[in-house]
Amino acid sequence: MTAINETFQKLKKRKEAALIGYVTAGDPDPKYTPQIAEALIKGGVDILELGLPFSDPIADGPTIQEASIRALKAGTKPKKVLEIAKQIRAKHEVPIVIMTYYNPVFRMGLDSFFRLAKDCLVDGVIVPDLPVEEANDYKKAADACKVDTIFLAAPSTSNERLSNIVTYTSGFLYLVSHFGVTGTKASVENATLQLIKRVLPFTTGRVPLAVGFGISKPEHVKSVVEAGADAVIVGSAFVNIINRNRENRNQMLLELEETALKLKKAALP
């Protein structure tokens, strides 16, 4: 059983939904990322998602695009992100997931990437621009290193394709809550709640369902969890805090912890 599976099982016994927190590794500087992770974990994040900065993040909105640019300017390379993951994971039991586009994985080589990910204590990987139809070799390399492969489903995903995605994904299924890119939203749309209910029959008893894109407030978390999601993914809300407080690290860490605490509270029974 993987660390991600263990986390979900523990939370299920307590009737809690998981809070998955995303930040771009290396933003605003690689040396701050372990401290940022510490603040989020203290606040109650159950799984930490570290974004590997990339020059063309097609699934991300302006907030995370700008974070990637800051991280790249600070000299954040793929291997550095994995080293940061190891530093965090060696200190905490909270599973770490790497979110990356396929190009850095391809350039490093599948086997080399996953061997290094395993050595750096990474628990799972998300590659939003890799469709399951082209993921056989990727899946084999990940499975050989016992790293979870987390795939995405979207509102446009057909039931037939959704069934196929569920067979490939492990750790959890990442459900994109709406069309478009990442970013905060004022409210959770009714269409998102209906989407969760449509997807649940495919995931229940097979893999946890995590919902992301646009979730930034406690009331969003509560709505999504009440609709049946096993986890919520929050990214842009945390990245915005980092950006606002780049010149005041103490304030940044305090706000991150406090925000995580409020979001996690909304995921409790």
N, C-alpha and C positions, 0 to 999 in steps of 0.2 A: 504493500500500500504506500502511495506517495504521500509526501507531507501535505500537499493540497487536499488530497482525499481525507487525510486524518483531521485536518482543520475543519472541513465541512461536516464530518461525522460528529466531532465534539460540539460544534455549534448547533447541529440538528438536535442533539440530546438536550441542549439548553433552550431549544426553540428560538434560536437567534438566527438572523440573516447575517451573512458576511459583509463587511465593509472592505472593499478593495480600493486602495488608494494609489493613484498614478502620479508620478512626477517625472520630469525629463532629467535623466542623469546628467550631471555636469552643469546644471543651471542653478545659480549664476556662475558657479565655479565647482569643479570636481571635489574640492576639499570640503564643500558644504553639504554634499549629498548625504553622507552618513549621518550628519547632525539633523538634516531634514527628515531622514528616515526615522531617526530616534524620536523626533517630535510626533510624527504620525503614529508610530507604534504606541507611544505613551498615550496618545489620544484615543486609541482603540482600533486602529486599522488591523484587520485580520490577515490580509494578504497585501504585499507591497508590489506594485508594478513599476518597474523602472524602464522609462523610454530611452532607447538608444537613439541619440540625435542623428538625424538624417537630413540631407540637403533638399529632398523633395518629398515631404511627408503628406502624401495625397489624401489620406483619410482624416487629417487634422485641420482644425480651424486656425484662425490667426493667433490665438493664445498659445497653443502648443507649437505652432510654426515658429513663432518668435522665440519661444523657449529653446527650441532646437538650434536656432541661429546663435543665441547667446552661448549655449553649451559648446557648439562647434568653434566659436571664436575663442572660447576659453581652453581649447585644445583637447576636447573630450573625444577620444577614439573608442572603437568597439571593445578592444581588449581592456581599456581603462574602465569601461562600464562594468565588464565582468569582474574585474578586480574589486571595484566598489561593492558589487553584489556579494562577493565573498567576504569582504570586511564586515558588511552588515549582517549577513547570514550566520557568520561565525559567532556573533554576539547575541542573536535573537532566534527564537523558534519560528517566527513568522515567515511563511514561505515567500520566496521572491520569484516574480515572473518578469521576464524580459520582453518588452514590446519592441519589435524591430521590423523594418521592411526587408524584403528578401535579398536585395542587392548586397548588403554587408555579409549576410550568411553565405551567399553564393561565392563572393570573393574570397572568403576565408576557407571555403570548402565545407560541405555538410558534416563530414566526420570530424574534421578539426574543430569546427564551431561547437558541436555538441560535446565533444570530449572536453574542450575548455570550459564550456558551460557547466558540465558535471563537476569538473575540478574546482570550479568557483562556486559550487553549492547552489546553483540555480535550479529551481524546482519546475519551472514551466516557461514556455516561449509562445508568444503571439506574433504571427506574421500576417498582417491584414491584407497584403497584396498577393498572397499565395493561395490560389483556389485548391480545394481538395482534389479536384480532377488531375492536378499536376503535382501532388504532394506525396506520392508513394515513396520515393527515395528519402525525402525529408522525414517522413514518418518512421521509416526503418532506422535511420540514423538516430533519431530522438529516442525511439523505443530501446535501442541498444544501450543507450546511456541512462535509461530510466528518467528521462525528462518529459514532462507532460506537454502535449501539443494541443494548444487552445485555439480552436477555429471560431470564426465569426459567422453569424447568420444575420440577415437584414430583413426589413419589412417586405422586400420584393422576393425573398427566397421562397421558392415553391415547396410544397409539402414533400414532394419526391426528393428534391435536393436537400431539404432540411434533414430528412431521414439519413441520407448519405453523410452529411456533415456530422451528425451525431455519432455515427460509427467511427469517424476519424478523430473526433475531439476527445481529449482526456483532461482531467483536472476540473474544467468547467466549460460550458458553452458560453461564448460572449455574444449576447444578443444586442445588436445595434438598435436603439430604441426608435430612431426616426431617420428619414432620408437626409443626406447631407453629411457634414463633417462634425468633428467634436466642437464643444463649446457650451457655455452655460445657457440655460433657458429659464423663462419666467415661471413656467409650470409644466407639469407632465400631461401630455395630451391624452385624451381618451383613446386615441388610436394606439398609443403605446400600451395601455392596459389591456386592450383587446388583443394586441399582438402577443403579449405575455401568455394570455389564456390560450391562444392558438398554438403556441410553441410547447407549452407544458406537457401535453400528452406525448410528445416525442422525447422529452428529457426525463420525465418522472421515472425514477427507478433505474435510470441509466447514467445520467451525469447532471451535476448541479447547473442551474440556470442563473447566469449573472447578466444583469442589464446595465448598459452604459450609454454614453452620449447624452449630454444635457442635464445630467443629474447633479445638482449643486446645493440643494437645501434639504433640511430635515423633512419637510413635508413631501418632497419628491421621493425621498427614501421610503417614507411610510406608505405612500401610494403604491410604489412598485412592489414592496414587500407584501402588502395586503393583497395585491393581485396574484401573488404566488411565487415571486422570484426568490431564489435561494441567496442571492447576493446582489449588491449594487456596486457599480464602478464609478468612482468620482475622480476626475482628473483636472479639468480646467479650473475648478474652484480652488484647488490647491496651488496650481501653477500661477493663478492670478495673485494669490497671497505672496508667493515668492517674488514675483515681479514687482509688486507694490512696495516691498520691504527690502529691496536689494541692498540698500545703504544702511539698513538697521536689522542686523542678523537676529538680535535678541527678540525684537518685535515679531520678526518673521516666524521664528520657532514657536513663540507663544501663540500666535494666531493660528498656525498650523495645528498645534495640539488642541486648542480650544475648538476649532472647526471640526476636527476629526471626532472629538468627544461628542459634540452635538449631533453629528451625522450618525455615529454609532448608536447613540441613545435612541434614535428613531428606528433603528433596526432591531431593537430589543422587543420581547413579547409584552 
